C-alpha cells in the first residue's frame, strides 16, 4: 500500500457525499473486499460504504487523518489513524492492517481501536 493509496483510503472515510463515497470505495476496494473492526464485519462495496456512513453519523464533523505509523511490504500494510476535529485532538485512534489484491486495490482491512470515546 503506497502512501498515495493511504491518502485515498482516508479520503474515502472522510467523503460525506454518498455518490462520491461509493465511487471512492469502488475504486479503492475489490468487489469481494472485507472490512472488520470491533464495530463492523462487512463484505462488499455497498456494505463498506454503509460502514463509513455509519461512522460519520456517529462522529459528525470529525475527520480521519494519518497517524505516526506507516509500514508496508509485499501485499500488506499497517498504519495508524486518528479521528477528531480538523486540527484538534483526536477522540478516537486506531491501527489498520490492509491486504492488497494483485491489482493494488484493497482486499481486506483488519482494524483495531486504540482510543475510543467513553460512553
Biopython code that builds the backbone (N, CA, C, O; Angstrom):
import numpy as np
from Bio.PDB.StructureBuilder import StructureBuilder

atoms = [
    (1, "UNK", "N", (0.869, -1.172, 0.000)),
    (1, "UNK", "CA", (0.000, 0.000, 0.000)),
    (1, "UNK", "C", (0.907, 1.223, 0.000)),
    (1, "UNK", "O", (1.690, 1.426, 0.928)),
    (2, "UNK", "N", (0.799, 2.012, -1.015)),
    (2, "UNK", "CA", (1.603, 3.226, -1.065)),
    (2, "UNK", "C", (0.960, 4.299, -0.211)),
    (2, "UNK", "O", (-0.223, 4.224, 0.119)),
    (3, "UNK", "N", (1.747, 5.289, 0.139)),
    (3, "UNK", "CA", (1.168, 6.382, 0.923)),
    (3, "UNK", "C", (0.070, 7.085, 0.138)),
    (3, "UNK", "O", (-0.864, 7.627, 0.729)),
    (4, "UNK", "N", (0.174, 7.081, -1.208)),
    (4, "UNK", "CA", (-0.898, 7.658, -2.036)),
    (4, "UNK", "C", (-2.194, 6.878, -1.816)),
    (4, "UNK", "O", (-3.267, 7.470, -1.703)),
    (5, "UNK", "N", (-2.093, 5.554, -1.756)),
    (5, "UNK", "CA", (-3.267, 4.738, -1.511)),
    (5, "UNK", "C", (-3.819, 5.002, -0.112)),
    (5, "UNK", "O", (-5.035, 5.010, 0.081)),
    (6, "UNK", "N", (-2.952, 5.213, 0.849)),
    (6, "UNK", "CA", (-3.393, 5.563, 2.201)),
    (6, "UNK", "C", (-4.166, 6.883, 2.176)),
    (6, "UNK", "O", (-5.194, 7.014, 2.842)),
    (7, "UNK", "N", (-3.680, 7.851, 1.417)),
    (7, "UNK", "CA", (-4.401, 9.121, 1.294)),
    (7, "UNK", "C", (-5.795, 8.900, 0.712)),
    (7, "UNK", "O", (-6.768, 9.495, 1.176)),
    (8, "UNK", "N", (-5.888, 8.039, -0.306)),
    (8, "UNK", "CA", (-7.194, 7.737, -0.917)),
    (8, "UNK", "C", (-8.099, 6.994, 0.064)),
    (8, "UNK", "O", (-9.310, 7.211, 0.088)),
    (9, "UNK", "N", (-7.504, 6.119, 0.870)),
    (9, "UNK", "CA", (-8.262, 5.373, 1.877)),
    (9, "UNK", "C", (-8.886, 6.340, 2.889)),
    (9, "UNK", "O", (-10.080, 6.267, 3.176)),
    (10, "UNK", "N", (-8.070, 7.236, 3.417)),
    (10, "UNK", "CA", (-8.578, 8.208, 4.387)),
    (10, "UNK", "C", (-9.586, 9.146, 3.744)),
    (10, "UNK", "O", (-10.565, 9.530, 4.384)),
    (11, "UNK", "N", (-9.364, 9.520, 2.490)),
    (11, "UNK", "CA", (-10.311, 10.388, 1.783)),
    (11, "UNK", "C", (-11.669, 9.707, 1.646)),
    (11, "UNK", "O", (-12.703, 10.365, 1.763)),
    (12, "UNK", "N", (-11.679, 8.398, 1.399)),
    (12, "UNK", "CA", (-12.941, 7.668, 1.315)),
    (12, "UNK", "C", (-13.679, 7.714, 2.650)),
    (12, "UNK", "O", (-14.898, 7.888, 2.685)),
    (13, "UNK", "N", (-12.940, 7.558, 3.746)),
    (13, "UNK", "CA", (-13.555, 7.620, 5.074)),
    (13, "UNK", "C", (-14.054, 9.019, 5.415)),
    (13, "UNK", "O", (-14.941, 9.171, 6.255)),
    (14, "UNK", "N", (-13.501, 10.028, 4.780)),
    (14, "UNK", "CA", (-13.921, 11.410, 5.040)),
    (14, "UNK", "C", (-14.949, 11.908, 4.039)),
    (14, "UNK", "O", (-15.496, 12.995, 4.221)),
    (15, "UNK", "N", (-15.229, 11.150, 2.989)),
    (15, "UNK", "CA", (-16.162, 11.600, 1.953)),
    (15, "UNK", "C", (-17.600, 11.559, 2.474)),
    (15, "UNK", "O", (-18.092, 10.502, 2.870)),
    (16, "UNK", "N", (-18.263, 12.699, 2.472)),
    (16, "UNK", "CA", (-19.623, 12.771, 3.009)),
    (16, "UNK", "C", (-20.700, 12.652, 1.930)),
    (16, "UNK", "O", (-21.850, 12.355, 2.250)),
    (17, "UNK", "N", (-20.357, 12.875, 0.672)),
    (17, "UNK", "CA", (-21.328, 12.727, -0.412)),
    (17, "UNK", "C", (-21.479, 11.235, -0.727)),
    (17, "UNK", "O", (-20.494, 10.579, -1.066)),
    (18, "UNK", "N", (-22.696, 10.690, -0.620)),
    (18, "UNK", "CA", (-22.885, 9.245, -0.824)),
    (18, "UNK", "C", (-22.421, 8.743, -2.191)),
    (18, "UNK", "O", (-21.815, 7.674, -2.274)),
    (19, "UNK", "N", (-22.690, 9.481, -3.255)),
    (19, "UNK", "CA", (-22.283, 9.034, -4.586)),
    (19, "UNK", "C", (-20.761, 9.061, -4.736)),
    (19, "UNK", "O", (-20.170, 8.124, -5.273)),
    (20, "UNK", "N", (-20.136, 10.122, -4.267)),
    (20, "UNK", "CA", (-18.672, 10.224, -4.334)),
    (20, "UNK", "C", (-18.020, 9.162, -3.449)),
    (20, "UNK", "O", (-16.983, 8.604, -3.804)),
    (21, "UNK", "N", (-18.632, 8.886, -2.296)),
    (21, "UNK", "CA", (-18.103, 7.859, -1.396)),
    (21, "UNK", "C", (-18.195, 6.487, -2.064)),
    (21, "UNK", "O", (-17.240, 5.712, -2.006)),
    (22, "UNK", "N", (-19.327, 6.175, -2.695)),
    (22, "UNK", "CA", (-19.495, 4.894, -3.378)),
    (22, "UNK", "C", (-18.461, 4.745, -4.495)),
    (22, "UNK", "O", (-17.901, 3.665, -4.681)),
    (23, "UNK", "N", (-18.210, 5.810, -5.230)),
    (23, "UNK", "CA", (-17.216, 5.785, -6.304)),
    (23, "UNK", "C", (-15.814, 5.573, -5.727)),
    (23, "UNK", "O", (-15.020, 4.817, -6.286)),
    (24, "UNK", "N", (-15.510, 6.240, -4.607)),
    (24, "UNK", "CA", (-14.202, 6.092, -3.967)),
    (24, "UNK", "C", (-14.007, 4.661, -3.477)),
    (24, "UNK", "O", (-12.931, 4.090, -3.652)),
    (25, "UNK", "N", (-15.021, 4.086, -2.874)),
    (25, "UNK", "CA", (-14.941, 2.710, -2.383)),
    (25, "UNK", "C", (-14.735, 1.750, -3.552)),
    (25, "UNK", "O", (-13.889, 0.859, -3.479)),
    (26, "UNK", "N", (-15.495, 1.920, -4.619)),
    (26, "UNK", "CA", (-15.385, 1.033, -5.773)),
    (26, "UNK", "C", (-14.000, 1.116, -6.418)),
    (26, "UNK", "O", (-13.490, 0.116, -6.922)),
    (27, "UNK", "N", (-13.396, 2.291, -6.403)),
    (27, "UNK", "CA", (-12.080, 2.448, -6.994)),
    (27, "UNK", "C", (-10.949, 1.949, -6.120)),
    (27, "UNK", "O", (-9.851, 1.686, -6.609)),
    (28, "UNK", "N", (-11.210, 1.819, -4.839)),
    (28, "UNK", "CA", (-10.158, 1.502, -3.876)),
    (28, "UNK", "C", (-10.187, 0.052, -3.396)),
    (28, "UNK", "O", (-9.138, -0.527, -3.114)),
    (29, "UNK", "N", (-11.369, -0.530, -3.303)),
    (29, "UNK", "CA", (-11.543, -1.888, -2.794)),
    (29, "UNK", "C", (-11.952, -2.844, -3.906)),
    (29, "UNK", "O", (-12.627, -2.444, -4.854)),
    (30, "UNK", "N", (-11.543, -4.113, -3.793)),
    (30, "UNK", "CA", (-12.018, -5.138, -4.718)),
    (30, "UNK", "C", (-13.498, -5.404, -4.445)),
    (30, "UNK", "O", (-14.014, -5.071, -3.378)),
    (31, "UNK", "N", (-14.168, -6.006, -5.418)),
    (31, "UNK", "CA", (-15.603, -6.268, -5.273)),
    (31, "UNK", "C", (-15.900, -7.188, -4.088)),
    (31, "UNK", "O", (-16.945, -7.053, -3.451)),
    (32, "UNK", "N", (-15.002, -8.114, -3.787)),
    (32, "UNK", "CA", (-15.215, -9.070, -2.701)),
    (32, "UNK", "C", (-14.477, -8.684, -1.420)),
    (32, "UNK", "O", (-14.270, -9.518, -0.539)),
    (33, "UNK", "N", (-14.089, -7.435, -1.325)),
    (33, "UNK", "CA", (-13.302, -6.979, -0.179)),
    (33, "UNK", "C", (-14.086, -7.069, 1.122)),
    (33, "UNK", "O", (-15.317, -7.109, 1.140)),
    (34, "UNK", "N", (-13.317, -7.100, 2.220)),
    (34, "UNK", "CA", (-13.953, -7.132, 3.538)),
    (34, "UNK", "C", (-13.311, -6.091, 4.446)),
    (34, "UNK", "O", (-12.154, -5.706, 4.272)),
    (35, "UNK", "N", (-14.098, -5.650, 5.417)),
    (35, "UNK", "CA", (-13.644, -4.701, 6.417)),
    (35, "UNK", "C", (-14.113, -5.219, 7.766)),
    (35, "UNK", "O", (-15.303, -5.461, 7.965)),
    (36, "UNK", "N", (-13.170, -5.390, 8.701)),
    (36, "UNK", "CA", (-13.503, -5.896, 10.031)),
    (36, "UNK", "C", (-12.817, -5.044, 11.075)),
    (36, "UNK", "O", (-11.608, -4.820, 11.013)),
    (37, "UNK", "N", (-13.598, -4.568, 12.039)),
    (37, "UNK", "CA", (-13.063, -3.887, 13.220)),
    (37, "UNK", "C", (-13.971, -4.245, 14.388)),
    (37, "UNK", "O", (-14.902, -5.027, 14.194)),
    (38, "UNK", "N", (-13.753, -3.716, 15.595)),
    (38, "UNK", "CA", (-14.588, -4.106, 16.727)),
    (38, "UNK", "C", (-16.074, -3.780, 16.555)),
    (38, "UNK", "O", (-16.912, -4.352, 17.251)),
    (39, "UNK", "N", (-16.413, -2.864, 15.632)),
    (39, "UNK", "CA", (-17.800, -2.451, 15.460)),
    (39, "UNK", "C", (-18.436, -2.945, 14.177)),
    (39, "UNK", "O", (-19.643, -2.789, 13.998)),
    (40, "UNK", "N", (-17.662, -3.537, 13.278)),
    (40, "UNK", "CA", (-18.193, -3.940, 11.972)),
    (40, "UNK", "C", (-17.462, -5.164, 11.450)),
    (40, "UNK", "O", (-16.292, -5.392, 11.756)),
    (41, "UNK", "N", (-18.185, -5.950, 10.650)),
    (41, "UNK", "CA", (-17.610, -7.083, 9.931)),
    (41, "UNK", "C", (-18.427, -7.214, 8.659)),
    (41, "UNK", "O", (-19.458, -7.887, 8.644)),
    (42, "UNK", "N", (-17.968, -6.573, 7.589)),
    (42, "UNK", "CA", (-18.762, -6.458, 6.375)),
    (42, "UNK", "C", (-17.957, -6.862, 5.147)),
    (42, "UNK", "O", (-16.726, -6.891, 5.172)),
    (43, "UNK", "N", (-18.674, -7.174, 4.075)),
    (43, "UNK", "CA", (-18.055, -7.565, 2.815)),
    (43, "UNK", "C", (-18.761, -6.845, 1.674)),
    (43, "UNK", "O", (-19.986, -6.729, 1.661)),
    (44, "UNK", "N", (-17.974, -6.366, 0.718)),
    (44, "UNK", "CA", (-18.519, -5.749, -0.482)),
    (44, "UNK", "C", (-18.580, -4.242, -0.422)),
    (44, "UNK", "O", (-18.579, -3.640, 0.652)),
    (45, "UNK", "N", (-18.633, -3.646, -1.601)),
    (45, "UNK", "CA", (-18.609, -2.181, -1.715)),
    (45, "UNK", "C", (-19.737, -1.491, -0.956)),
    (45, "UNK", "O", (-19.494, -0.547, -0.205)),
    (46, "UNK", "N", (-20.979, -1.962, -1.151)),
    (46, "UNK", "CA", (-22.124, -1.298, -0.522)),
    (46, "UNK", "C", (-22.020, -1.347, 1.002)),
    (46, "UNK", "O", (-22.313, -0.361, 1.678)),
    (47, "UNK", "N", (-21.607, -2.482, 1.538)),
    (47, "UNK", "CA", (-21.505, -2.621, 2.991)),
    (47, "UNK", "C", (-20.364, -1.774, 3.557)),
    (47, "UNK", "O", (-20.489, -1.209, 4.644)),
    (48, "UNK", "N", (-19.260, -1.686, 2.826)),
    (48, "UNK", "CA", (-18.147, -0.848, 3.288)),
    (48, "UNK", "C", (-18.559, 0.616, 3.257)),
    (48, "UNK", "O", (-18.283, 1.350, 4.206)),
    (49, "UNK", "N", (-19.212, 1.055, 2.189)),
    (49, "UNK", "CA", (-19.685, 2.442, 2.109)),
    (49, "UNK", "C", (-20.685, 2.738, 3.225)),
    (49, "UNK", "O", (-20.667, 3.827, 3.797)),
    (50, "UNK", "N", (-21.555, 1.779, 3.540)),
    (50, "UNK", "CA", (-22.521, 1.961, 4.632)),
    (50, "UNK", "C", (-21.818, 2.038, 5.984)),
    (50, "UNK", "O", (-22.242, 2.794, 6.858)),
    (51, "UNK", "N", (-20.755, 1.270, 6.162)),
    (51, "UNK", "CA", (-19.981, 1.317, 7.405)),
    (51, "UNK", "C", (-19.349, 2.694, 7.577)),
    (51, "UNK", "O", (-19.356, 3.259, 8.671)),
    (52, "UNK", "N", (-18.801, 3.228, 6.484)),
    (52, "UNK", "CA", (-18.216, 4.567, 6.530)),
    (52, "UNK", "C", (-19.285, 5.598, 6.875)),
    (52, "UNK", "O", (-19.061, 6.481, 7.702)),
    (53, "UNK", "N", (-20.444, 5.482, 6.238)),
    (53, "UNK", "CA", (-21.546, 6.407, 6.522)),
    (53, "UNK", "C", (-21.959, 6.320, 7.988)),
    (53, "UNK", "O", (-22.250, 7.338, 8.617)),
    (54, "UNK", "N", (-21.982, 5.108, 8.528)),
    (54, "UNK", "CA", (-22.332, 4.923, 9.936)),
    (54, "UNK", "C", (-21.330, 5.573, 10.866)),
    (54, "UNK", "O", (-21.712, 6.176, 11.870)),
    (55, "UNK", "N", (-20.049, 5.456, 10.542)),
    (55, "UNK", "CA", (-19.022, 6.098, 11.365)),
    (55, "UNK", "C", (-19.179, 7.612, 11.322)),
    (55, "UNK", "O", (-19.023, 8.287, 12.340)),
    (56, "UNK", "N", (-19.488, 8.141, 10.146)),
    (56, "UNK", "CA", (-19.682, 9.589, 10.027)),
    (56, "UNK", "C", (-20.902, 10.052, 10.817)),
    (56, "UNK", "O", (-20.898, 11.144, 11.386)),
    (57, "UNK", "N", (-21.946, 9.224, 10.854)),
    (57, "UNK", "CA", (-23.145, 9.575, 11.624)),
    (57, "UNK", "C", (-22.849, 9.562, 13.123)),
    (57, "UNK", "O", (-23.394, 10.374, 13.871)),
    (58, "UNK", "N", (-21.987, 8.642, 13.562)),
    (58, "UNK", "CA", (-21.615, 8.560, 14.977)),
    (58, "UNK", "C", (-20.739, 9.732, 15.401)),
    (58, "UNK", "O", (-20.780, 10.165, 16.553)),
    (59, "UNK", "N", (-19.937, 10.248, 14.453)),
    (59, "UNK", "CA", (-18.968, 11.303, 14.756)),
    (59, "UNK", "C", (-19.086, 12.438, 13.740)),
    (59, "UNK", "O", (-18.150, 12.683, 12.979)),
    (60, "UNK", "N", (-20.228, 13.133, 13.719)),
    (60, "UNK", "CA", (-20.423, 14.170, 12.700)),
    (60, "UNK", "C", (-19.387, 15.291, 12.807)),
    (60, "UNK", "O", (-19.060, 15.765, 13.895)),
    (61, "UNK", "N", (-18.889, 15.692, 11.645)),
    (61, "UNK", "CA", (-17.949, 16.802, 11.586)),
    (61, "UNK", "C", (-16.515, 16.450, 11.889)),
    (61, "UNK", "O", (-15.635, 17.299, 11.749)),
    (62, "UNK", "N", (-16.243, 15.205, 12.308)),
    (62, "UNK", "CA", (-14.874, 14.804, 12.607)),
    (62, "UNK", "C", (-14.224, 14.227, 11.346)),
    (62, "UNK", "O", (-14.915, 13.763, 10.438)),
    (63, "UNK", "N", (-12.892, 14.261, 11.301)),
    (63, "UNK", "CA", (-12.173, 13.790, 10.119)),
    (63, "UNK", "C", (-11.102, 12.777, 10.506)),
    (63, "UNK", "O", (-10.513, 12.838, 11.586)),
    (64, "UNK", "N", (-10.873, 11.843, 9.588)),
    (64, "UNK", "CA", (-9.814, 10.856, 9.744)),
    (64, "UNK", "C", (-8.524, 11.428, 9.180)),
    (64, "UNK", "O", (-8.516, 12.022, 8.102)),
    (65, "UNK", "N", (-7.435, 11.245, 9.916)),
    (65, "UNK", "CA", (-6.111, 11.658, 9.462)),
    (65, "UNK", "C", (-5.136, 10.521, 9.722)),
    (65, "UNK", "O", (-5.390, 9.645, 10.549)),
    (66, "UNK", "N", (-4.021, 10.545, 9.007)),
    (66, "UNK", "CA", (-2.997, 9.526, 9.198)),
    (66, "UNK", "C", (-2.313, 9.719, 10.541)),
    (66, "UNK", "O", (-2.096, 10.848, 10.983)),
    (67, "UNK", "N", (-1.977, 8.610, 11.185)),
    (67, "UNK", "CA", (-1.220, 8.653, 12.430)),
    (67, "UNK", "C", (0.267, 8.649, 12.138)),
    (67, "UNK", "O", (0.695, 9.007, 11.040)),
    (68, "UNK", "N", (1.046, 8.246, 13.115)),
    (68, "UNK", "CA", (2.504, 8.279, 13.006)),
    (68, "UNK", "C", (3.121, 7.020, 12.411)),
    (68, "UNK", "O", (4.267, 7.053, 11.963)),
    (69, "UNK", "N", (2.383, 5.905, 12.397)),
    (69, "UNK", "CA", (2.943, 4.639, 11.935)),
    (69, "UNK", "C", (2.453, 4.335, 10.529)),
    (69, "UNK", "O", (1.255, 4.399, 10.253)),
    (70, "UNK", "N", (3.385, 4.004, 9.641)),
    (70, "UNK", "CA", (3.068, 3.517, 8.302)),
    (70, "UNK", "C", (4.184, 2.555, 7.903)),
    (70, "UNK", "O", (5.363, 2.909, 7.941)),
    (71, "UNK", "N", (3.809, 1.351, 7.525)),
    (71, "UNK", "CA", (4.781, 0.355, 7.123)),
    (71, "UNK", "C", (4.117, -0.566, 6.105)),
    (71, "UNK", "O", (2.944, -0.910, 6.251)),
    (72, "UNK", "N", (4.857, -0.964, 5.080)),
    (72, "UNK", "CA", (4.296, -1.847, 4.058)),
    (72, "UNK", "C", (5.383, -2.735, 3.478)),
    (72, "UNK", "O", (6.547, -2.346, 3.381)),
    (73, "UNK", "N", (4.977, -3.930, 3.099)),
    (73, "UNK", "CA", (5.848, -4.827, 2.336)),
    (73, "UNK", "C", (4.953, -5.826, 1.605)),
    (73, "UNK", "O", (3.829, -6.106, 2.022)),
    (74, "UNK", "N", (5.472, -6.341, 0.531)),
    (74, "UNK", "CA", (4.749, -7.285, -0.308)),
    (74, "UNK", "C", (3.342, -6.757, -0.604)),
    (74, "UNK", "O", (3.198, -5.703, -1.223)),
    (75, "UNK", "N", (2.332, -7.461, -0.180)),
    (75, "UNK", "CA", (0.954, -7.055, -0.449)),
    (75, "UNK", "C", (0.198, -6.676, 0.839)),
    (75, "UNK", "O", (-1.031, -6.740, 0.888)),
    (76, "UNK", "N", (0.949, -6.280, 1.878)),
    (76, "UNK", "CA", (0.299, -5.898, 3.129)),
    (76, "UNK", "C", (0.852, -4.563, 3.636)),
    (76, "UNK", "O", (1.977, -4.169, 3.327)),
    (77, "UNK", "N", (0.030, -3.899, 4.412)),
    (77, "UNK", "CA", (0.442, -2.630, 5.018)),
    (77, "UNK", "C", (-0.219, -2.507, 6.376)),
    (77, "UNK", "O", (-1.238, -3.138, 6.656)),
    (78, "UNK", "N", (0.385, -1.681, 7.207)),
    (78, "UNK", "CA", (-0.199, -1.353, 8.509)),
    (78, "UNK", "C", (0.018, 0.131, 8.726)),
    (78, "UNK", "O", (1.031, 0.695, 8.313)),
    (79, "UNK", "N", (-0.950, 0.753, 9.379)),
    (79, "UNK", "CA", (-0.842, 2.187, 9.645)),
    (79, "UNK", "C", (-1.771, 2.566, 10.781)),
    (79, "UNK", "O", (-2.747, 1.876, 11.075)),
    (80, "UNK", "N", (-1.444, 3.671, 11.404)),
    (80, "UNK", "CA", (-2.308, 4.222, 12.444)),
    (80, "UNK", "C", (-3.101, 5.380, 11.858)),
    (80, "UNK", "O", (-2.703, 5.987, 10.864)),
    (81, "UNK", "N", (-4.210, 5.668, 12.483)),
    (81, "UNK", "CA", (-5.073, 6.766, 12.072)),
    (81, "UNK", "C", (-5.661, 7.435, 13.311)),
    (81, "UNK", "O", (-5.688, 6.864, 14.400)),
    (82, "UNK", "N", (-6.126, 8.651, 13.109)),
    (82, "UNK", "CA", (-6.787, 9.419, 14.168)),
    (82, "UNK", "C", (-8.119, 9.920, 13.649)),
    (82, "UNK", "O", (-8.293, 10.106, 12.445)),
    (83, "UNK", "N", (-9.058, 10.137, 14.555)),
    (83, "UNK", "CA", (-10.348, 10.737, 14.223)),
    (83, "UNK", "C", (-10.597, 11.862, 15.207)),
    (83, "UNK", "O", (-10.589, 11.655, 16.420)),
    (84, "UNK", "N", (-10.818, 13.048, 14.679)),
    (84, "UNK", "CA", (-11.074, 14.187, 15.545)),
    (84, "UNK", "C", (-11.445, 15.410, 14.739)),
    (84, "UNK", "O", (-11.556, 15.346, 13.515)),
    (85, "UNK", "N", (-11.638, 16.523, 15.421)),
    (85, "UNK", "CA", (-11.913, 17.762, 14.699)),
    (85, "UNK", "C", (-10.683, 18.181, 13.896)),
    (85, "UNK", "O", (-9.551, 17.941, 14.316)),
    (86, "UNK", "N", (-10.907, 18.797, 12.755)),
    (86, "UNK", "CA", (-9.785, 19.238, 11.921)),
    (86, "UNK", "C", (-8.831, 20.082, 12.752)),
    (86, "UNK", "O", (-9.230, 21.092, 13.331)),
    (87, "UNK", "N", (-7.568, 19.665, 12.812)),
    (87, "UNK", "CA", (-6.556, 20.392, 13.559)),
    (87, "UNK", "C", (-6.626, 20.235, 15.063)),
    (87, "UNK", "O", (-5.842, 20.855, 15.781)),
    (88, "UNK", "N", (-7.556, 19.412, 15.565)),
    (88, "UNK", "CA", (-7.723, 19.258, 17.012)),
    (88, "UNK", "C", (-7.261, 17.907, 17.514)),
    (88, "UNK", "O", (-6.765, 17.077, 16.752)),
    (89, "UNK", "N", (-7.431, 17.705, 18.797)),
    (89, "UNK", "CA", (-7.049, 16.445, 19.436)),
    (89, "UNK", "C", (-8.003, 15.325, 19.006)),
    (89, "UNK", "O", (-9.213, 15.537, 18.935)),
    (90, "UNK", "N", (-7.468, 14.144, 18.722)),
    (90, "UNK", "CA", (-8.334, 13.038, 18.318)),
    (90, "UNK", "C", (-9.211, 12.548, 19.470)),
    (90, "UNK", "O", (-8.813, 12.561, 20.635)),
    (91, "UNK", "N", (-10.419, 12.116, 19.102)),
    (91, "UNK", "CA", (-11.320, 11.489, 20.070)),
    (91, "UNK", "C", (-11.282, 9.976, 19.912)),
    (91, "UNK", "O", (-11.743, 9.233, 20.779)),
    (92, "UNK", "N", (-10.724, 9.533, 18.786)),
    (92, "UNK", "CA", (-10.562, 8.105, 18.533)),
    (92, "UNK", "C", (-9.277, 7.920, 17.727)),
    (92, "UNK", "O", (-8.849, 8.813, 16.997)),
    (93, "UNK", "N", (-8.678, 6.748, 17.877)),
    (93, "UNK", "CA", (-7.469, 6.426, 17.134)),
    (93, "UNK", "C", (-7.409, 4.916, 16.976)),
    (93, "UNK", "O", (-7.955, 4.167, 17.786)),
    (94, "UNK", "N", (-6.740, 4.487, 15.924)),
    (94, "UNK", "CA", (-6.659, 3.054, 15.711)),
    (94, "UNK", "C", (-5.504, 2.659, 14.830)),
    (94, "UNK", "O", (-4.655, 3.464, 14.448)),
    (95, "UNK", "N", (-5.515, 1.383, 14.528)),
    (95, "UNK", "CA", (-4.443, 0.725, 13.797)),
    (95, "UNK", "C", (-5.104, -0.199, 12.786)),
    (95, "UNK", "O", (-5.876, -1.074, 13.176)),
    (96, "UNK", "N", (-4.826, -0.032, 11.510)),
    (96, "UNK", "CA", (-5.404, -0.889, 10.483)),
    (96, "UNK", "C", (-4.307, -1.699, 9.801)),
    (96, "UNK", "O", (-3.198, -1.215, 9.573)),
    (97, "UNK", "N", (-4.646, -2.936, 9.486)),
    (97, "UNK", "CA", (-3.793, -3.797, 8.676)),
    (97, "UNK", "C", (-4.560, -4.050, 7.382)),
    (97, "UNK", "O", (-5.750, -4.366, 7.408)),
    (98, "UNK", "N", (-3.866, -3.908, 6.242)),
    (98, "UNK", "CA", (-4.510, -3.981, 4.943)),
    (98, "UNK", "C", (-3.829, -5.031, 4.081)),
    (98, "UNK", "O", (-2.601, -5.101, 4.019)),
    (99, "UNK", "N", (-4.643, -5.849, 3.414)),
    (99, "UNK", "CA", (-4.143, -6.800, 2.425)),
    (99, "UNK", "C", (-4.568, -6.309, 1.047)),
    (99, "UNK", "O", (-5.735, -5.981, 0.829)),
    (100, "UNK", "N", (-3.619, -6.260, 0.123)),
    (100, "UNK", "CA", (-3.892, -5.776, -1.222)),
    (100, "UNK", "C", (-4.032, -6.926, -2.210)),
    (100, "UNK", "O", (-3.401, -7.973, -2.065)),
    (101, "UNK", "N", (-4.866, -6.712, -3.207)),
    (101, "UNK", "CA", (-5.016, -7.661, -4.311)),
    (101, "UNK", "C", (-3.903, -7.421, -5.328)),
    (101, "UNK", "O", (-3.146, -6.457, -5.215)),
    (102, "UNK", "N", (-3.811, -8.291, -6.305)),
    (102, "UNK", "CA", (-2.788, -8.161, -7.344)),
    (102, "UNK", "C", (-2.885, -6.831, -8.084)),
    (102, "UNK", "O", (-1.864, -6.285, -8.503)),
    (103, "UNK", "N", (-4.099, -6.299, -8.252)),
    (103, "UNK", "CA", (-4.282, -5.045, -8.989)),
    (103, "UNK", "C", (-4.015, -3.809, -8.130)),
    (103, "UNK", "O", (-4.179, -2.685, -8.604)),
    (104, "UNK", "N", (-3.603, -4.004, -6.867)),
    (104, "UNK", "CA", (-3.277, -2.887, -5.989)),
    (104, "UNK", "C", (-4.443, -2.361, -5.176)),
    (104, "UNK", "O", (-4.265, -1.486, -4.329)),
    (105, "UNK", "N", (-5.635, -2.884, -5.425)),
    (105, "UNK", "CA", (-6.785, -2.457, -4.620)),
    (105, "UNK", "C", (-6.822, -3.237, -3.306)),
    (105, "UNK", "O", (-6.171, -4.273, -3.167)),
    (106, "UNK", "N", (-7.575, -2.735, -2.370)),
    (106, "UNK", "CA", (-7.684, -3.339, -1.051)),
    (106, "UNK", "C", (-8.586, -4.563, -1.110)),
    (106, "UNK", "O", (-9.701, -4.505, -1.628)),
    (107, "UNK", "N", (-8.088, -5.668, -0.574)),
    (107, "UNK", "CA", (-8.872, -6.901, -0.485)),
    (107, "UNK", "C", (-9.454, -7.077, 0.922)),
    (107, "UNK", "O", (-10.574, -7.562, 1.088)),
    (108, "UNK", "N", (-8.676, -6.675, 1.927)),
    (108, "UNK", "CA", (-9.117, -6.903, 3.312)),
    (108, "UNK", "C", (-8.531, -5.836, 4.214)),
    (108, "UNK", "O", (-7.367, -5.461, 4.075)),
    (109, "UNK", "N", (-9.346, -5.350, 5.141)),
    (109, "UNK", "CA", (-8.884, -4.448, 6.193)),
    (109, "UNK", "C", (-9.250, -5.070, 7.530)),
    (109, "UNK", "O", (-10.388, -5.487, 7.742)),
    (110, "UNK", "N", (-8.274, -5.129, 8.429)),
    (110, "UNK", "CA", (-8.491, -5.556, 9.807)),
    (110, "UNK", "C", (-8.147, -4.360, 10.683)),
    (110, "UNK", "O", (-6.992, -3.937, 10.737)),
    (111, "UNK", "N", (-9.140, -3.819, 11.363)),
    (111, "UNK", "CA", (-8.948, -2.608, 12.144)),
    (111, "UNK", "C", (-9.036, -2.851, 13.645)),
    (111, "UNK", "O", (-9.766, -3.719, 14.122)),
    (112, "UNK", "N", (-8.269, -2.056, 14.362)),
    (112, "UNK", "CA", (-8.238, -2.120, 15.818)),
    (112, "UNK", "C", (-8.399, -0.711, 16.370)),
    (112, "UNK", "O", (-7.875, 0.246, 15.802)),
    (113, "UNK", "N", (-9.122, -0.585, 17.475)),
    (113, "UNK", "CA", (-9.283, 0.715, 18.130)),
    (113, "UNK", "C", (-8.323, 0.820, 19.305)),
    (113, "UNK", "O", (-8.328, -0.024, 20.202)),
    (114, "UNK", "N", (-7.507, 1.852, 19.292)),
    (114, "UNK", "CA", (-6.579, 2.110, 20.392)),
    (114, "UNK", "C", (-7.110, 3.153, 21.351)),
    (114, "UNK", "O", (-6.780, 3.150, 22.537)),
    (115, "UNK", "N", (-7.932, 4.042, 20.830)),
    (115, "UNK", "CA", (-8.558, 5.104, 21.628)),
    (115, "UNK", "C", (-9.969, 5.243, 21.136)),
    (115, "UNK", "O", (-10.194, 5.451, 19.944)),
    (116, "UNK", "N", (-10.933, 5.132, 22.037)),
    (116, "UNK", "CA", (-12.326, 5.286, 21.680)),
    (116, "UNK", "C", (-12.994, 6.211, 22.682)),
    (116, "UNK", "O", (-12.626, 6.225, 23.857)),
    (117, "UNK", "N", (-13.974, 6.987, 22.226)),
    (117, "UNK", "CA", (-14.662, 7.883, 23.156)),
    (117, "UNK", "C", (-15.366, 7.076, 24.243)),
    (117, "UNK", "O", (-15.901, 6.002, 23.970)),
    (118, "UNK", "N", (-15.368, 7.573, 25.444)),
    (118, "UNK", "CA", (-16.090, 6.899, 26.525)),
    (118, "UNK", "C", (-17.568, 7.209, 26.399)),
    (118, "UNK", "O", (-17.958, 8.291, 25.961)),
    (119, "UNK", "N", (-18.369, 6.258, 26.784)),
    (119, "UNK", "CA", (-19.828, 6.402, 26.643)),
    (119, "UNK", "C", (-20.400, 7.367, 27.628)),
    (119, "UNK", "O", (-21.609, 7.596, 27.638)),
]
sb = StructureBuilder()
sb.init_structure("model")
sb.init_model(0)
sb.init_chain("A")
sb.init_seg("    ")
for serial, (resi, resn, name, xyz) in enumerate(atoms, 1):
    if name == "N":
        sb.init_residue(resn, " ", resi, " ")
    sb.init_atom(name, np.array(xyz, "f"), 0.0, 1.0, " ", f" {name:<3s}", serial, name[0])
structure = sb.get_structure()
